[in-house]
Amino acid sequence: MRPRTASVEAAAPPPERVARDRHWSADLRDTIFCAGVLLALLIVLDAARGELTLPRTALWCALAVLLFAVLLPPKVSAGQGWLASRGLLRTKRVRTDRLISVRWIDGVSQRLVLRDLYGTRVEIDPTVLTANPDLWALLEHGAHISCQTGLMTCGATALRQLSRRVDSETAHLLFKISGMR
């Protein structure tokens, strides 16, 4: 009699789908360009006036680094049930399937504030979601789960507004690509 060999392969879980901001690297290039141009202009102006010294050069470099830090956009990524925003110093991750609130913050630039059941708070620029439908789809799926389970106490209106905005941007892009506009 032949011995039975188990050739049962362990079913590996499907790889997690992770979406990232496709435009972040271009924004990073723009940030580096702006800081570099500022530094070059300040050094050229100082050199033209004959006032370029080592301490002034260090000051201009520090100013360029400060501008870079202010302009650097956070890197947004999302997966099944989470959304992360990585800034210059730290990463904040919110559970989208455990959201309790979604709010708009109006001001110089609009922000979408997501807060989960564990107290984590992430602010993101809504244009990142409108420019990256895959990020929006993962956020929307998680938020839908939060609404269904009754965790989300406020934010359904903000999500509907954002959904209309994403749909409008997507339709506009499709018309543009197809040559209908």
C-alpha positions in Angstrom: 0.0 0.0 0.0 1.2 3.5 -0.9 1.5 6.0 1.9 -0.8 9.0 1.4 1.0 12.3 1.0 -0.9 15.4 1.6 -0.4 17.7 -1.3 -2.8 20.2 0.0 -1.4 23.7 -0.5 -2.2 26.2 2.1 -4.5 28.8 0.5 -2.6 32.0 0.7 -4.7 35.1 1.4 -5.1 37.4 -1.6 -2.6 40.2 -1.6 -3.9 43.4 -0.1 -4.8 46.1 -2.6 -3.0 49.3 -1.7 -3.8 52.5 -3.5 -1.4 55.5 -3.5 -1.6 59.1 -4.6 -0.4 59.0 -8.2 0.4 62.7 -8.3 2.5 62.8 -5.1 5.8 62.5 -6.9 5.0 65.4 -9.2 4.0 67.5 -6.2 7.3 66.5 -4.5 9.2 67.7 -7.6 7.3 71.0 -7.6 8.1 71.5 -3.9 11.8 70.8 -4.5 11.7 73.1 -7.5 10.1 76.0 -5.5 12.6 75.6 -2.6 15.5 75.4 -5.0 14.4 78.5 -7.0 14.0 80.5 -3.8 17.5 79.4 -2.6 19.1 80.2 -6.0 17.4 83.6 -6.2 18.4 84.6 -2.7 22.0 83.6 -3.3 22.2 85.2 -6.7 20.8 88.5 -5.3 23.2 88.4 -2.4 26.1 87.7 -4.6 25.1 90.5 -7.0 25.0 93.0 -4.1 28.3 91.7 -2.8 26.8 90.7 0.5 27.1 86.9 0.2 28.7 85.5 3.3 28.6 82.0 4.9 26.1 83.0 7.7 23.8 84.5 5.1 24.1 81.5 2.9 23.2 79.3 5.8 20.2 81.5 6.6 19.0 81.2 3.0 19.5 77.4 3.1 17.4 77.3 6.3 14.7 79.4 4.7 14.6 77.1 1.6 14.4 74.0 3.9 11.5 75.7 5.8 9.7 76.4 2.6 10.2 72.8 1.5 8.7 71.6 4.9 5.7 73.9 4.6 5.0 73.0 0.9 5.6 69.2 1.2 2.3 67.5 0.6 1.4 64.4 2.7 1.7 61.1 1.0 -1.8 59.5 1.1 -2.3 55.7 0.7 -5.2 53.4 1.5 -5.9 49.7 1.8 -8.8 47.5 2.8 -10.2 49.2 5.9 -7.5 51.9 6.4 -6.2 55.2 5.1 -2.8 56.7 5.9 -1.3 60.1 5.5 2.4 60.3 5.8 3.8 63.8 6.6 7.3 65.0 7.0 7.7 63.6 10.6 5.0 61.0 11.1 2.4 58.8 9.6 -1.3 58.9 10.7 -3.5 55.9 9.9 -7.2 55.9 10.4 -9.5 52.8 10.2 -12.0 53.6 7.5 -14.2 50.7 8.5 -14.4 52.2 12.0 -15.0 55.8 11.2 -17.2 57.8 13.6 -17.1 61.2 11.8 -16.1 62.8 8.6 -16.1 66.6 8.4 -15.2 69.3 6.0 -12.9 72.1 7.2 -13.2 75.2 5.1 -10.5 77.8 5.0 -7.6 78.8 2.7 -7.6 75.1 1.6 -10.4 72.6 2.1 -9.6 69.6 4.3 -11.5 66.4 4.9 -11.1 65.3 8.6 -11.6 61.6 9.2 -11.9 60.3 12.8 -12.1 56.7 13.8 -13.4 54.8 16.8 -9.9 54.7 18.3 -9.5 58.5 18.4 -7.1 58.7 15.4 -7.7 61.8 13.3 -6.4 62.3 9.7 -6.8 65.4 7.6 -6.5 65.1 3.8 -7.0 67.3 0.9 -10.2 66.3 -1.0 -8.5 66.9 -4.3 -6.2 63.9 -3.6 -9.4 61.8 -3.5 -10.9 63.3 -6.6 -7.6 62.9 -8.5 -7.2 59.2 -7.4 -10.5 57.3 -7.8 -8.8 54.1 -6.5 -8.1 55.9 -3.2 -11.7 57.2 -3.1 -13.1 53.7 -3.7 -11.2 52.2 -0.8 -12.3 55.1 1.5 -15.9 54.9 0.4 -16.0 51.2 0.9 -14.7 51.5 4.5 -17.0 54.4 5.2 -20.0 52.4 3.9 -19.1 49.7 6.4 -19.0 52.3 9.2 -22.4 53.6 8.2 -23.9 50.1 8.0 -22.6 49.2 11.5 -23.9 52.4 12.9 -20.5 53.7 14.0 -20.6 56.9 11.9 -22.5 59.5 13.8 -21.8 62.4 11.4 -20.3 62.6 8.0 -22.8 61.0 5.6 -23.5 64.4 4.0 -19.8 65.2 3.6 -19.3 61.8 2.0 -22.2 62.3 -0.4 -20.7 65.7 -1.4 -17.3 64.2 -2.0 -18.9 61.3 -3.9 -20.6 63.8 -6.3 -17.4 65.7 -6.7 -15.4 62.5 -7.5 -18.1 61.4 -10.0 -18.1 64.8 -11.6 -14.3 64.9 -12.0 -14.3 61.3 -13.4 -17.0 62.1 -15.9 -15.2 65.3 -16.9 -12.0 63.2 -17.4 -13.8 60.6 -19.5 -15.3 63.2 -21.7 -11.9 64.8 -22.2 -10.2 61.5 -23.0 -13.0 60.5 -25.4 -12.8 63.8 -27.2 -16.3 64.8 -26.5 -15.3 68.0 -24.9 
